[in-house]
Amino acid sequence: MGDGEIQAVFVPLLERLRQNFLVRELTASPDSRGRVALPARAVGAALRSVHLQVGNGWTLLPQKAIEENDFTSSGQPFGYYLDAGSVALLPSGTSGTLKLRYSARPGRMVLDTTTASAGPISVVTVGSTTTAITSTYSGVGPVDVVSAGPAHQQKVIGATLGAITNAECLETPAVGDYLCDADTSPFVPLPEELVAALVHRTSGVILRALGYDEEAGIQLSLAGEAIANATPMLVPRNEGNPQRFKGGLRASLRQARVRVR
């Protein structure tokens, strides 16, 4: 029930805050048709951005309308469009190394005491191409690494057990993080400030399903209060450098200011 509330309520909440709580990256190469499947954990089957490697750097590709596909297959990619569950480069069939930025769906919660599902990391050794991890995890993989930090983000997503490459590490694992079955989490996979809200919200949903409407209403109300109290701590994430409005209507109004006598 808690997993369901995270997907239905808290993931949309974090996305509305626009503070990049769930954002992860994937480096991929298109197939012969110039297509890349969207990451399996992409929230809403959506992307944040697409970059193309050009030389030693990366350039942002603009999203184009699907009607701009001219079905040619030559030249340098100049954009992309979304087609169902794929990213398709324009011109069609062109290629290049892509970096996809997307919001990753949190994993399902599992008990941190069940070593077949998850175990804490005690040693991390970063080699030239692979990252070796020592953990009490006794599963067979594929695996994720979930951060013990305050956001509990995924540091590794869907890697093969025993052969985690440095390229698969979205962030370097640390002692205290957890190695766990893919698409799971031994933590409540939310910022810590939202844990109480999830408890109240889940309690309310369970009580409502059991027919205890009055008690359910109290718990859901408490969840709403907890979310409202936590939100000012979640946005902005950088108190010392808040985002400022630039351009747009505010700039136009300043430029058009007229003194009336």
Sequence and secondary structure as in RCSB ss.txt:
>XXXX:A:sequence
MGDGEIQAVFVPLLERLRQNFLVRELTASPDSRGRVALPARAVGAALRSVHLQVGNGWTLLPQKAIEENDFTSSG
QPFGYYLDAGSVALLPSGTSGTLKLRYSARPGRMVLDTTTASAGPISVVTVGSTTTAITSTYSGVGPVDVVSAGP
AHQQKVIGATLGAITNAECLETPAVGDYLCDADTSPFVPLPEELVAALVHRTSGVILRALGYDEEAGIQLSLAGE
AIANATPMLVPRNEGNPQRFKGGLRASLRQARVRVR
>XXXX:A:secstr
 HHHHIIIIIHHHHHHHTS SSEEEEEE   TTSEEE  TTBGGG  SEEEEEETTEEEE  B  GGG      S
   EEEEETTEEEEESTT    EEEEEEB   EE  TT TTTEEEEEEEEE SSBEEEEES    S EEEE  ST
T  EEEEEE TT  BGGGBSS   TT EEEETTEESS SS GGGHHHHHHHHHHHHHHHTT HHHHHHHHHHHHH
HHHHHHHHHSSS TTS     SHHHHHHHHT     
